Amino acid sequence: MAPFFERAVKGDCDAVAVAAGTLCCKLLERRAMLLGLDQPTQSRIDVYQVQAQQGPSRHERIKAAVLAVARGSNIDDGDGAAEPKGNGNGNGSDNS
């Protein structure tokens, strides 16, 4: 490759020098490809869309229910109806 490189950079701008320069470029490209120095010609980009959570996670709901039972407060099961406190007579007191 050395004689072709010398001919290409010698300074003469004739057809032989251009052909020698083209050959040098092709040889360098081929060597880089064989050695694995080239970047792959295709690259893949995957785009993922992530949505923000709308409400509390399942874990947070379970934690809230456990804490509500432990503390003795109203239990909300997520449908908007809380279980009443007391003995079930509807007035909210523990008296019978």
N, C-alpha and C positions, 0 to 999 in steps of 0.2 A: 504494500500500500504506500510505502514511502516515496517511490518514484512518481506515483500518480499525484500524491499530495504536493510534492515539489513542483510538478508541472502546473498544478492548479493555482498555486500561490506565487508563481514566478513573476507574474506581472503582465504577461502577454494575454490579451483578451481575444483569443481566437477560438475556433470551434473545438480544437483539441484540448485546450485548457478547460473549457466549459464541460466537456465530456469527462475529463479527469476529475474535476470537482464534483460532478454528479455521481461518478463512481465512488469517490471517497465518502460522500454523504450516504449513499446506499449501503456501503460496507459498514460504516459506523452504526447505522440504524439496525442492520441485520445482527451485528455483534451485540448491541444493547438488548435486542429482543431475545437472542439466544441466552444471554446471561441473566435475563429477568429484570433488567434495569428500567424497562418501560412501564409506565403506568397503564393499567388496563384500559382498553379503548371504550368499554362500556362501564358506566357506574350506575348504581341503583340507589334511588332515594325514596324512602317510604315516609309518608306523611300520616301521622295519627292525630285524630281530633279527640281531645279529652274534654268531657263535660264535667262541670262543677256539680258537686252534690247538692240536691235540692233541699234535703232535710237531714235530720240526724241519722247517723248510720245505724245498722242493726245492733252493733255493739253498744252504742250510746243508748238506744231504747231499752235494751236488756239491763244495762247498768242502772238506768233511771228506775226501772221496775223493781229491781232488787233493792235499791236504796229506799224506794218508797215503802216497800214491805218492811224493811228493817226499821225504818223510822216511824212506821205506823201512819203515814199520810195516805191520801187518796191515790188509788192506782189507776192510771190512765193507760188503757190497752191500745191506744192509737186510733180508735174509732170515734173519739170525742166524748164518750160516756165514761165517767169516772165511777168507780165503785163507791158507794156511800160509806161513811164512817158510822160507827155505832152498832146497835144490835139489829138493825134491819127494820125498825118500825117507821122509819121515814122522817123522824124529827131531828136526827143527827145527834141524839144524846145516847149515852150508854144505859140510861134508866129504863126499866121495863114498864 
